[in-house]
């Protein structure tokens, strides 16, 4: 077991890779994001200008409450999704197609069997996971995975009952498939899933990356590049927004997404927030509103990996939503969670983002839907953070591609 302590002192600045700033001596200024320079110091890929103040490279903040991170285990195999069970243990998906239960002391269960086969190539595999709000009585689990089907592969949603022995999934059933399937590779599946406050499922899907499928993010007749809202049986949820274009799928909640790998409900407003991978630049945090269009690929703050302009090089267009926040260069944001505990009061309602290429956990201080400060946590760990959740004990738990499970709590 490895324990790393982070202290609220000037010296702690050196724990954060690539960060050369120091702690401001006025805590109130630090908490408001006015005491430190932006955490990003590398040059942007573009000269695109933000649409409003605080949309990118906001001032830095530094947590003043001493906290610690603990590696509970390093024995997971490419974990992708993490959620809490009612008793405080953690249910984790592994990309290759297995689930495991891990205690908060780091004890791993054996692989849970009975899960439908996944296509784990590329960015595919066993992805996001959530449990039924009535899990204590029905033991139902819901997950997203990349599935081989006629015509290629696609993002699919399944459910099943965790056996009493916790060794298998009983009666696994695929309840939804994000059509059309595509034989274009193994990228951009999206893959997060959670329950909204009405007991329906929210699911994120990618546009599959290929130039041939990219435009489908703007098509209401395709489930690619969308946030979907479905029932526990996979049917369109009642009260979904109505899209004006003809032939709109009834399960659509929002559109115009690239590769959304994070979903979280704001603990105060109840609104849905989302993280989304951009191309070269243009990673996004969005406040998702039903019926809204988030612009990809028509508007973006990024460019092609080749350096070419995407489309007309437009960042704003009437009828398309601006991200609340974006990064250039990218941090590759994956899973996200809002902190709603009280162990570290200054984190209350802050958004925490697992960053893959950024190799840190980003903390965003948000006030009235505007980002006021950004901090990078655990950057010295040199890990690709894949997902993060808040446990029943009010501590944060994060998994990395390298197989680690971290607990982050007050010291």
N, C-alpha and C positions, 0 to 999 in steps of 0.2 A: 504494500500500500504506500502511495506517495502523497505527501501533504505539502502544499505550497501556501505560504502565508503572504497576504497582501496588506500592507500597512498604509495608513493614510498619512504618509510623510513625503517630503520632497524626494527622498531616496527611492520611493516606490515607482517613480516615473521611469527608472531604468529597467523595470521589470517588463515594460511594454515594448516589444520589438518595433523598431521603426518610429518610435515616439520620442521626441527630443524635448517636449515641453516639461514644465515643472508645475508643482502644485501652487496655486494661488493661496496666499495666506488669509484671504477673506472668504470663509466658507460660504457666506450668503452669495457672493459673486460667483464662486465656483458652481454652486447648485443651480444658479440661473443661467450658466453657460456663458458668462461674460468675462471670466477670469483667465481662460486658456485659449490658445489658438486652435484652429481646426486640427483634428487628429490626422487628417490626410495631408501629406506634404509632397506627394509625388505629382508630377504634371498630369493634367487631364489629356485625354486622347483627342479632344475637340476644343474649339473655342465657343461652343454653344453656351448661351447665357440662360440662367435659370429664369423661370417665369415670375418668381417672387422671392423675397428675402427669406432665408432659412430653408430653401429647397435643396441645397447641397452645401457641403463644407461649412456647416454651422460651427459655432465655437465649441471647443472641447469642454468636458466636465470631468471631474475626478471624484469617485466615491470617497466620502470622508469617514464612513463607518468601517472599522477594520473587519475584513471578511477573509475566508479561507476557501481554497478549492482542494478537493480530495479526489484522487483517482481510485474509485471503488473497485474497478476491474479493468484489465487490459485484454481480456480474453474473448471479447465479442468479435464476430466476423462481419465486418462492414455493416454496422448497424445503420438503419435509415430512419426509423420512426420510434418514438418513445411516448408512452402515456402512463398515467398512474392507475393502479388498481385501488379499490376502496380501502384496502388494509395498508396502503402505503408502499407496497412493492411496485416494481416497474415492469411493464410489459413492453418488450422491444422487438421490432422486426429486424431481421438481417437480410441484406440485399439478395443473397443467394436463394432465399425461399423459406427460411425458418423463423420461428418466433421463440423467444425465451423470456422467462420471468426472472428478474434479478432483485434480490433483497437490497435494502439500503446499507447493508454491510458488504455487498459485493458478491454474494453467493449466486451462481448461475444455475438455473434449471437445465435439464436436458432439453434438446430440441423438441418443440411441440409438433406432432405429426398431424397428417390429415389436411394439410394446406394444398390447394390446387397448384399445379406446376406453374412456375413463372419463367419468363424470358429475362434472364439476369444479365444479358449482354449489354455493353455500353452503359447507359444511364438507367436501364431497366432493372426490374427485380421486384422484391416484396418491399413496398414503399410505406406510405402513411398508415397510421392505425389509430383507432379510437374505440372506446367501449360504450355500450348502451347506458343511458342515464339510469336505467333500472337494472344494471349489471348484477347487483347483489341478489336479485331474485331470478333474473333470466340468463345470466352469464353469457350474453351475446357480445361478440366482437365484430367490428367492421374494419376492412382494410382495402387499400388500393394496391394494384399490382399491374405489371406489364404482361399481357397475355398473348400467346400465339393463337391466331385465329385465321380463318380463310381470308386470303387477301393480304396477309402480313401480320402485324401486331398492333396492339392498342392499349390504352389505359382502361382498366376494368375495376369494378368495385365488387367485393364479395363480403359475405357475412357467415358466421358460424358460431356454435356454442362451445365454450371452453368446457371440456369434460371436468367432472368432479375431481378426477385425479390430477388435473392440470397437465396431462400428457398429450392430449390430442384435441383437434377441432372436430366437433360432431356436426354432421349435415352441412358441410360447407356449400354455399350457393352463390353463384355469380348473379348479382342483382342488377348490374348496369354495365354497359359497354359504351365507351365514348366513340361513336361512329363519326366518320368512316375509319375503318382500319387502313393502315398504310404500310406499304412494303418499301420504306424509304430509309431504313436504318433503325437505330436504337437510341435515339436522343429525344429529349424534351417531352417526357411523359407527365410532367407536373407531379401530382401524386399525394397531396395532403388531403386529409379528411377530418372533419369534426362535426359535432352536433351544434345547431343553433339553439336559440332560446325557446324555440317552438317544438323541439324534438325532431326536427328534420336534419338531414345530412347536407353539409356543404363539401363539395369536392372540387379540387383544382386540376385542370388538365392543360398540358402543353400543346403547342401547335406542331410538334414533331420535327421542327428545325429545318426541314428541307425546303428549298425555294418553291417546290410544287405545293407543299401543304401550308406554308407560311400564310398565304392569303386567307386560309380558312379561319384564322383568328377573327377576321372581319365578316365571316359568314354566319348568319343566324340559323342556317340549315345544317351546320356541322357542330359537333360537341368538342372540337379541338380549340385550344387557346381560350378556355372559358373557366368561369366558376359556375358550377352546377348546384342546384338545390333539389334534392330528391327525398323521398320517404324512405323508411327502413326497408321497404320492399323494392326500392329502386324506381318507383314511378315518380312522375313530376309532382312536386309538393304544391299544395294549394296556396294561393296567394303569391305565386311567382310573378315577376314583372312581365308586362306585355311588350314585346319588341315590334316596332312598326313595320319592319320589312316582312314580306310575305313568306310563309313557310317556316316561321321561327319555331324552333324546338321548344316545347313547353317546360323542359327542365332547365333552361338557361336562366342564370341569375345575373351574370355580367359577361362582357366580351372584350376582345382586344388585348388578350394576355399572351405573353411569349412562353415562358416556362415558370409558372408560379409554383414554388415549392414551400411556401409558408402560409398558414392561415391561423388567425387568432381573433377571439371576440374581446372587444374592449370591456373591462370589468365594470365601468361606470355607464357608458353610453349604450352598451350592447351592440355596437356596430362591428362589422366585419372588417378586419385589416388583413393585408396580403403582402407577401414578399415575392419578388419576381426577378429572375435572371435576365439581365440585358445582354447584348452582344459584347462588343468591345466598348465598354462604357455603358451607362444607362441602366444599371441595376435600380430597381424601384421598390419603394414602400407605398402601397395604395390603401386608401380608405374606400372600401368597396361598397357602392350603393347599387341597389337593385335596378336593373335596366340600363346601367351606364356602360359606356364604351371607353376602354382605357388605352386605345389608340394603336397598339402594335398591329402591323408594321408601318402604319401610316405616319405616326409621330413617334419619335424616340430621341433620347439624349445620347444614344450610342451610334457606332458605325460598324460596318462589317469587319470581321476579323482580318480581312485583307487590307483594311484601311479605306475601302470604298464607302461612299455615302449610301445610306439606306434610303431607298425611294427618292423623294425630293429633298431630303435633308431638312425636314420640317419637324419642329418641336412642339408646336401649338396648332390646334385646329378647332374651329367651332364644332361643338357636339362631342368632343373627346376630352376625357378627364386628364388633368395633370397629376403626376405622382405627388404625394405629400413630401417625399424625399427621394433623392437619387444619388448614386455614386458614380464617379468617373475619375480614376479607373475603378474597376469593379472590385467588389469583395465576395461576389457569388453568394448571395443570401439564400439560405435554405429555411429550416424550420424557425418559427418565431413563437414567442409567448409574452403576454403581459404579466408583470409581477403584481400580484394582488395580495401579497402577504404583508405582515407588519413587522417582520424581524429586522428589516432594514428600511426604515421609514422613507429615506430619500429615494428609494427605488419604487415607491408606490406608483402604480399605473404606468411605469416606464415599459417600453417595448425592448425585448431582448431578442437578438437575431443571431442565429448560428451561421457563421461565415466560412465558406469552404476555401476558396483561393486566398481570402483575407487572413485565414488561420487565426481567428479570434472570435469572441462573442461581442457583438456591437450592442451597446446600450444607448437608446434614444430617449431623451427627456422630451415629452410631448405635452404641450399646453394648448387647449382649444384647437386641436388638430394641426398644430404647427410645431415642428421640431425646434427645440430651444437649445439642445446640447447633445453631444455625442461622446461616448467613451468606448475604449477598446479594452476588453477584459481577457485575461488568459492568453495574451498574444505571445508570451514567452514559452508557451507549451508546444508551439510549432505543430498544431494539429488542425486537420480539416474538420471543423465543427459542422455536423450534419443536422442535428435537431436539438431542441431545448424545450423543457416543460417545467412547470412548477409542481412539486410533489404535495401530497396531503400534509406534509410537515412544514410547508411554506418555504422549503429550500428549493433552489433551482437544480435541475439535473440535465446534463447535456451529454450527447454521444458524438463520437468522431469516426470518420471513415477508417481511421487506423485501429479502431476496436476498443477505444476507451469509453468508460462511463465516468463522468465527473459529478460530484456534488459540490454546490457552491452555497455557502451559508455564512451567517454572521460568526465572527471569530469569538 
